[in-house]
Amino acid sequence: MVLDKLGSSLKDTLKKIAGSVLVDKKLINELVKDIQKALLQSDVNVKLVFNLTNQIKKRALEEETPPGLTKKEHLVNIVYEELVKFLGEEKAEIKITKKPFKIMMVGLFGSGKTTTIGKLAKYFQKRGKKVAAVGLDVHRPAAPDQLKQIMDQLNAPCFIDKKEKDPEKIYKEFKDKLDKFDIVLIDTAGRDALSDDLIQEINKVNDLIQPDEKLLVISADIGQAAQKQAEAFHDSCGVTGVVATKMDGTAKGGGALTACAATDAPIKFIGTGEKVDDLEIFNPKGFVGRLLGMGDIEALLEKAKLAMPEEKAEKATKKFLKGDFNLHDLYEQMSAMKKMGSLSKLMEMVPGMGQLKLPKEMLDVQEEKLEKWKIAMDSMTQEELENPDLISASRIDRIAKGAGVSTKDVRDLIKQYKQSKKMVKMFKGKSPKNMQKMLKKFKGNIPGM
């Protein structure tokens, strides 16, 4: 998980509230000390930490408990709300308002600019946008080839000129070809440090291109130093947002996030891994929800929507409400889950599941099982997929041999199917309205939703 240690520390703090007999000054002081310790260990600026915890303490001691909440629930809600405010409060989304919509990437060497362009390209492709990239980094010899390689993997055009050393000339060379794209991602040069010549070059390119968004890419492992970078880039070329990369593998991520949140450049995306899909819109509410083990329903629904087209999801829902369910349906569910990402990341988004400290080995085994089950289904006949009750012991042997898996794997799959079918039958005849009520009730247990 992103900021794993911070999340574990904050969850332990909430458990202390849940296990306490009463909410008094002593408990509030202990809670404040625990939060201070957790944030300082995650490299968050001392002054920011004390400002935050003083506000939590003030509200906890002075506010009346609202009707319908216990004192414990109110205290948890205060922690949640203040952490959300601390990280920027509202998500700062990119709204595509024209064609082509130009996004210029800026940042220092090693921040992950080029890789982030690939992630952004995939992000917008998934949302039906036609994307291209332009390489204007003329100082790093490998930059044009790296950018082209990334875009080729996504079957998206990449405009580069390795012979030309003037970024303005390169852009002018390809300018007329960019009009047919929805999104144009522009890679610019980096330096080892924020120098005058880098600022001058970025300003010239900025004046020529007039990008709709200027995203500063910052590596989260620089911690609190992110604030100085964000402010300097913002003052020089007016960045409109920040992408924090390498959030999955650093203890300093808390410092980078809060440092950027303290500037006028909002965090718009975070990189959560090395794969091209490991990019998320930074939503303070959902992010804090995951840190505290409360989940992130919005992100989960977004992933589900992208994994299964609306028409297919609607068809599946109608079958579900009729009580119909076969291995085809299970296969669709599993394919959608695979597209949504790793089980461990999905678990963080489900309310309550983030508080369960499930071993990573267990989640890895579950993912391995899903893969084997998909292979086993590929070895089944159409008749078996539509009517799994036909699958006898001899058929299980045939399926296992054809798929190269064990008979136990196939039996586990049949068992999973029967359990899923039993659950589907429980909902047979329920109206979509009743299902929505259940979902609302489910969402209502999460602060801020």
N, C-alpha and C positions, 0 to 999 in steps of 0.2 A: 504493500500500500504506500501511496505518497505520504511522506512525513509519518512513517509507521510509529516511531518512538513517541512523537508528540501525541498522536492519536491514542496510543496505549495509556500514556500518562493522564490524558484528559478523561478517558473512559474510567480509569481507576478513581479519579476525583469524583466523577458522577456516582460511582458505586458507593463512595463514602457518604454522599448525601442520602442515597437510597437506604443505606444501612443504619443511618442515624436515628435516634429516638425522637429528637426534636431539633428544629432549626433555631439556633441561638447565636449569640455573638462569637462564642468560642468556635463553633462549626464554620461560621462565615470566615473568621480569621484563618482557620486551617485551610479552607478551600482556596482563599486568596493566595496563601503561601504556596500551595500545591500548583496552582495555575502559573504563578510567577516562576517557579522552579522549572516547570515543563516548557514554558516559552523561552526562558533564558538558555536552557539546554539545546533548544532548536535555533539558537543564534539570533533570536529576536532582540532588537535594540532595547537597552535597559530602560531608557526614558519612556518608550512606547509601552513597554510592559507595565510600568508603574502607573501610567495614565489609564491603561485599560483596567487593571485590577482595582485601582481607586474608584473607578466608575462602577464596577461590579459591586464593590463593598458598599458604596454610598447607596446604590439602588436597593441592595439586599437589606440594609439596615433601616432605610427610610420608607420604602414603598409599602403600601397596603397590598395584601394578597387579593387579587381579583376574584370575583365570585366564580365558583365552579372549579377553582384550582386549589390544591393543597399548598402549604408553605414550601414543601420540597419541590413540587412541580414548578412553582413560581421561581424558585431559586435556580433550577435547571434552565428555565426559560430565559432568565436574566443572563446567565452565562452564554447561552446560545446567541441571544440577540446582540450582546456586546462584542462577541467574537466576530459575528457577521459584519457589524458596523466597522470593526477594527480592520477587516480585510476588504473594505470598499463598498459594503452594503448591497448594491445592486450590480447585476452582471452587465458588462458593457459589450453588447453584441455588435457585430459588423452587419450593417444593413445595406444590401446591394441596391443602389438607387439608379444606376445607369449602365450603359454598355459602350465600350468596355469599362469595367470598374477596376481601377489600377491600385494595386497594393505594393508599396515599396518597403523592402526589408532593410533595416540598418542594424549595426552592431559591431562589436570588436571581434578579432580573430578567435576562433574556437568556441564561439557562443552557440553555434549550431544553426546559422542562418540558412545555409543551402539545404540541410536536412529538413528544416522547418518548412521551407518552400514545398518540398515533396509532401509533407504532412498536410499542409494547407490545400495543396492541389487535390489530394485525395478527399479531404473534408468537403470541398466544394463540388467535386465530381459526384460524390454520394448524394448530393442535394440537387443533382441534375444540371449543374453548370458546366459550360464549355470553358476549359482552362488552358492557358499557355504561360510560359515563363520566358523572361528575357535576362540574359547574363551580362551584367555591367561591372563585374568584379575583374578589373584588368591587371590587378597587382599580384594575385595568387595564381601561378601558372596552371594549377590543377582545377581551379574553380569552374571554368566553362565545361570541361569534360565531366566533372562531378555532377553539375546541374543537369546536363544532357542525359547522363546515365539514369539519374533519378526520374526525370520526366519520361524517358523512354519506357521505364518499367510501368508507368501509369498510362502509356499510350497517349501522351499529351505533348503537343509541340513545344520545342525549346529553341529560342532564337539566340545564337551566339556567333561571335566573330573573333577567332583566336589571334588573328593577325593585327587587328586594330587595337590600339592602346588608349584611345580616347572614348570614355563611356558615353559622352554626348553624341558622338558620331555613330556609335553602335545603335543607340536608341533611334536616331533619325533614319538609319538604314532600314529598320524593321517597322517603323511607326505605322505605315499604311496597312501592314498585314495584321495589325492587332485589333482592328475594328470589328472583326467577325467573332471575337471571343467575348464571353460574359465577364470573365475574370482574367486579369493579366498580373502575374506575380513577378516583381522586379528584384533581382539580386544585386546588391551593391558591395563595394569593397569594404573590408574591415582593416583594422590596424591592431598592433599590440597594445596601444593605449589611445585614448581620445586626443588626437593631435589637431593642430590648426589646419594642416593640409587635408586631413580626413574630413573635417567640418566644411572646409571650403569646397571640396569635391562633392560632398553630399548636397550642399546648398545649391550648387550649379545644376546637378542632376534633378534636384527637387523642383527648381524653377522651370526647367525644360519639360519635365514629365507632368508636373502638377498632379501628383497622386491623390486618390480619394482617401487612402489610409496610409499612414507611415507607422509601421510596426517595428519597435525596438526588440531585438532578440537578446535575451540575457540568460546566461547560464546560472542556474539556481545555486551552484556550488560556490559562488562568490559571496553569498550571504549578504550581510549588511552593506557591503560595498555597492550593491545594486542601486541603492538610493542615489549615490553620487553619479553613477552612470546614467540613470534614468533622468535625473535633473539636468545633467549636462547636455544630453542628446535632445531633451525636450526644449531646453533654452535655445539650442542652436538651430534645429530644423523642425521644431514643433511636432514631435511624435504624437500620434493619436492613441497609441496603445502599446502594451508590452506583451511579449510572449516569453514566459519563463520556461526554459528547457531544463532537462536533467532533473526533474522534480522527484523522480522515483529512487534515485540513488544517492541522496545527500542529506546530511543532518542539518545543513545550512539553509534548506529550502524555506523554512519559516522566516529566516532573516530576509531572504530575497523577496518573498511575497509581501511581507509587511512594509519593507523599505519602499517597494514600488507603490503600494497602496497609499503611502504617505506623500507621494508626489502627485502632480496633476496628470500623470500618464497612467490610466487605468490598466490593470492586467486583463487582457482579452482572452488569452489561451494559455494553457499549461501543457507542457510535454510530459507524458507519464510513462515513457518507455522508448525503446529503440525502433519498434516497428512503425510502419507508415500510418497505421491506424491509431497510434498512441498519442492522440492530441484531443484535448477537451476544451470546450468553452469554459472559462473560469467563472463559475457561479458561486459567490461567497456563501449563499444560503445552503446550497447542496454540498459545497466543500466542507463547511463546518459541520453539517449534518453527518457526513461520513466520518469526520474526525471524532465526533462524539458517539458514533455507533447508531445514529438515528436514521441513516440511509439517505438516499438522494433519488426520490421518486421521479423527478423531472428528467434527470439524466438517463434513468433506466427506461422511461417511456420513449425518450428520444432514440435510444439505441434499438429498442424493440421496433419502432416505426421504420427505422432504416433497414433492419434485418428482414422484415416481412412487409411486402407491398400492401397498401391499404385494402385493395380489392381482395387479395388472398386472405388477409386477416379477417375481413368481414365474412367471407365464406366460411372460414374456420370457426368463427364465433357462432354462426347460424347452426353449423353441425354440432358444435359444443352444446348449445342450448337444447338441441333435439336429443342429445344423449348419444349421438353417433361418434364412433371413434375406432380407427383401425391403425395398422402400422404405418400407412401412408401419412396419417396425421401426426403420429409420433415422430416420423422421419422429418416432417416439415418443422416441427417444434425444435428438434435437435439441430437441424441445419440453421435455423434462426438463432439458436443459442450460440452456435459456433461463430456466426457472423458478429454477434454482440461482444465477443472478446472472451478473455479468460474467466473461469468460474470465480476465482479469487476477487477479481475486480467487480464482477456482478454482485457478489455477496456483500461487498461494501455498500452497494446502492440500495439493498433491501432493508427497510426499517427493522431494527432489532438484530439483524444477522451480523452486522458489523461488531456488535458487542460480544459475539461468540468467538472465542479464540480457537478457531478450527485450525488444526495443523496444516501447513502448506502441503505436506506429503499426501494428506487425505484429499485435498482439492485436486492435486495432480493426478491421483488415482482416478477420481471421478472423470476428469477430462480424458484420460486414457480409455476409460470404459466407453464414453460417448463415441470415441473414434472407432473402437472395435465394433460397437453396435451398428454404426453407420455402414461399416464394411460388411457385416453379417446381413444387413437388409439388402445390400446390393446383390447378395448371393441368393435371394429368395425369388420365387416366382410371383407374378402379378396376383395370382389367386391367393397365395400365402400372405401377401401384404394386405390384401383386402379382407381376408378372413383368417386371422392368425390362429383361431381355434382349431384349424385343420392341421397345425404343425405338431406332428407326432414325434416319438423318439427317433424313428428312422430318418424322418425329414431333418430333425435337429442335427444328426450325424452328417447328412449330406450338405446342409448349409454350412456347418463348421468346417468341413473339408474344403468346400468351394471357396470359403472366405479366408481360410488360413488362420482361423481363431479356434479356441477350445469350445467343446460342447457346453462347458460351464458359462462361457460368455454368452452363448445363444440362449441358454436357460435363464440367465440373469435378464436378458433383453425381454424375453416372454413375460417374466415376472414383473418387470417394470411396466410393460404394456398393460397387464391385468390390473396393476395398482392404479395406473393413470385412468383406465377405463372405469374403474370403480368410482374414482373421484368425479369423472365426467357425469356418471349416472346420478350422482348426488345433486348436480345442478340442472338435471333434465327438467324442462318445463318452466325454469325460472325466466322471468322477463328481463330484457336488457335494463329496464328501469330499476329492478331489484338489484341487479348486478352493480349498477352505478351507485346505488345507495351503499352497498357493501364497500365499494372502492372509496367513496367519500368518507365513510366511517374509518377506513384504514388510513387514509391520508390525514384525517383530522387528529390523529395521535402524534403528528410531527409538528413541533413548534414552527411557526412561521408559514405554515401551509394552509 
